[in-house]
Amino acid sequence: MEKHYNLIAGGSLERLAALSDGIFSVAMTLLVLDLRVPVAAAIRSDADLGQALAGLGPQLLMYLMSFMTAGIFWVGQQTQLNFFKRSDRDLTWIHVGFLTVVALLPFSTALLAEHTGLRLALMVYWLNILFLGAFLYASLSYADHAGLIRDDAPENTAAAMCRRILVAQSLYAIGALLCVVDTRLSIAVIILVQLNYVLAPRIRLLFRL
C-alpha cells in the first residue's frame, strides 16, 4: 500500500502550480507591508511629509528589488512546470521546499531594509536567493533524471535551463561578495542582475544569459 501511495502521490502539476501561485501572491503582497504611511501626528506640513516619504527610500528600494526577485523566480518555476509532462511525489516535495524559501522573502527583505548597511543582513538576503535557485536546479535535475520532461521539449532543455540558473546564481554571488566593499554596492549589482533577467529578451547582447 505504501509503495502504491508513493507512486500516485503528488502527480498533479495543476495543483502544484495553483499552490505556487497562492504562495507567491501572499509573499509578494506581504512585501508591501514594510512601506508604512507616515504617522499623522508627526506631519505638520508638506515639508514634513516629503521628509517622511524620503525616509522610506530604503524600504521602497527593497520592495522593488524583492518584487523583481519574486517575479523572476515565479517565471522560472512556471517555465519549468510547462516543460514537465507530469509530477511525482519527490518532485512535488522539491517544489514545496522551493515555496518554503519563497515565503521567507518578506522576512529577508524587511531585515535588509532595516539594516541596509550591515553585511550579515545582505548575506541573509543573498542566501534566500541562493536557496531559491538551488531548489529550481534540483527540480530540473530530478525531472530530467526521472524522465518527467515532456517528450516534445527541445533537446537539452533541462541542461540549458540548469546552465541559466548557474549563471544567474554566479552573478548574484558576485554581487553578494561586493558587500566586503560596501553593502550598497552589493544591492546595486543585485538589482542590475535582476534587471538583466527582466529585460534580457529585449537586449540582444544579454539574451544568452
Secondary structure, 3 states (H helix, E strand, C coil): CHHHHHHHCCCCHHHHHHHHHHHHHHHHHHHHHHCCCCCHHHCCCHHHHHHHHHCCHHHHHHHHHHHHHHHHHHHHHHHHHHHECCCCHHHHHHHHHHHHHHHCHHHHHHHHHHCCCCHHHHHHHHHHHHHHHHHHHHHHHHHHHCCCECCCCCCCHHHHHHHHHHHHHHHHHHHHHHHHCCHHHHHHHHHHHHHHHHHHHHCHHHCCC
